[in-house]
């Protein structure tokens, strides 16, 4: 396991603890076909290969498999980043 993966795993554990405390446990995007809790995955504002800091890693929303697929396949990197940041702002 490389150093970047170790950091991501550490940050992931911290993020999950924070989200559990805040009650974030279902899809935050709610696009057509949203599956709420099925196939949940983190949806970062940047592609994982471009995440180098904890702040970048924590710029993330929780997405079901359908919403995550829409973000990945139908949006540019810039649109995806904007959408994740919008979700974070709505959460606050």
C-alpha positions as a Python dict, from the first residue, in 0.01 Angstrom:
ca = {
    (1, 'X'): (0, 0, 0),
    (2, 'X'): (147, 335, -98),
    (3, 'X'): (165, 644, 124),
    (4, 'X'): (-125, 818, -53),
    (5, 'X'): (-356, 521, 3),
    (6, 'X'): (-261, 510, 372),
    (7, 'X'): (-347, 879, 407),
    (8, 'X'): (-679, 835, 227),
    (9, 'X'): (-773, 545, 456),
    (10, 'X'): (-692, 751, 765),
    (11, 'X'): (-897, 1046, 637),
    (12, 'X'): (-1182, 812, 541),
    (13, 'X'): (-1209, 677, 896),
    (14, 'X'): (-1217, 1032, 1035),
    (15, 'X'): (-1479, 1140, 779),
    (16, 'X'): (-1704, 842, 852),
    (17, 'X'): (-1692, 916, 1227),
    (18, 'X'): (-1786, 1279, 1161),
    (19, 'X'): (-2071, 1184, 927),
    (20, 'X'): (-2204, 925, 1172),
    (21, 'X'): (-2211, 1196, 1439),
    (22, 'X'): (-2396, 1433, 1201),
    (23, 'X'): (-2637, 1165, 1075),
    (24, 'X'): (-2522, 1173, 712),
    (25, 'X'): (-2618, 825, 598),
    (26, 'X'): (-2803, 842, 266),
    (27, 'X'): (-2753, 989, -79),
    (28, 'X'): (-2726, 1367, -70),
    (29, 'X'): (-2781, 1426, -443),
    (30, 'X'): (-3130, 1288, -510),
    (31, 'X'): (-3120, 1282, -890),
    (32, 'X'): (-3381, 1092, -1093),
    (33, 'X'): (-3347, 723, -1013),
    (34, 'X'): (-3181, 790, -675),
    (35, 'X'): (-3147, 473, -471),
    (36, 'X'): (-3089, 650, -135),
    (37, 'X'): (-2872, 398, 53),
    (38, 'X'): (-2798, 138, -214),
    (39, 'X'): (-2438, 126, -333),
    (40, 'X'): (-2328, 431, -141),
    (41, 'X'): (-1991, 581, -224),
    (42, 'X'): (-1802, 897, -156),
    (43, 'X'): (-1828, 1150, -435),
    (44, 'X'): (-1530, 1383, -416),
    (45, 'X'): (-1515, 1724, -581),
    (46, 'X'): (-1193, 1611, -749),
    (47, 'X'): (-1093, 1281, -902),
    (48, 'X'): (-907, 1073, -643),
    (49, 'X'): (-584, 1094, -837),
    (50, 'X'): (-588, 1472, -778),
    (51, 'X'): (-652, 1456, -401),
    (52, 'X'): (-340, 1536, -201),
    (53, 'X'): (-467, 1710, 115),
    (54, 'X'): (-717, 1631, 389),
    (55, 'X'): (-916, 1938, 286),
    (56, 'X'): (-945, 1803, -69),
    (57, 'X'): (-1044, 1459, 62),
    (58, 'X'): (-1313, 1607, 287),
    (59, 'X'): (-1466, 1805, -1),
    (60, 'X'): (-1708, 1521, -62),
    (61, 'X'): (-2072, 1418, -72),
    (62, 'X'): (-2239, 1083, -18),
    (63, 'X'): (-2398, 940, -332),
    (64, 'X'): (-2591, 626, -417),
    (65, 'X'): (-2468, 423, -711),
    (66, 'X'): (-2710, 588, -958),
    (67, 'X'): (-2632, 947, -858),
    (68, 'X'): (-2259, 876, -849),
    (69, 'X'): (-2280, 733, -1201),
    (70, 'X'): (-2460, 1047, -1323),
    (71, 'X'): (-2194, 1271, -1167),
    (72, 'X'): (-1910, 1067, -1318),
    (73, 'X'): (-2054, 1006, -1664),
    (74, 'X'): (-2268, 1311, -1743),
    (75, 'X'): (-2067, 1595, -1591),
    (76, 'X'): (-1734, 1752, -1665),
    (77, 'X'): (-1477, 1772, -1385),
    (78, 'X'): (-1576, 2134, -1328),
    (79, 'X'): (-1950, 2056, -1313),
    (80, 'X'): (-1889, 1767, -1075),
    (81, 'X'): (-1679, 1989, -847),
    (82, 'X'): (-1946, 2258, -846),
    (83, 'X'): (-2221, 2008, -768),
    (84, 'X'): (-2030, 1852, -476),
    (85, 'X'): (-1957, 2198, -335),
    (86, 'X'): (-2328, 2286, -365),
    (87, 'X'): (-2421, 1976, -165),
    (88, 'X'): (-2168, 2067, 104),
    (89, 'X'): (-2309, 2420, 129),
    (90, 'X'): (-2664, 2284, 163),
    (91, 'X'): (-2544, 2053, 441),
    (92, 'X'): (-2414, 2340, 652),
}
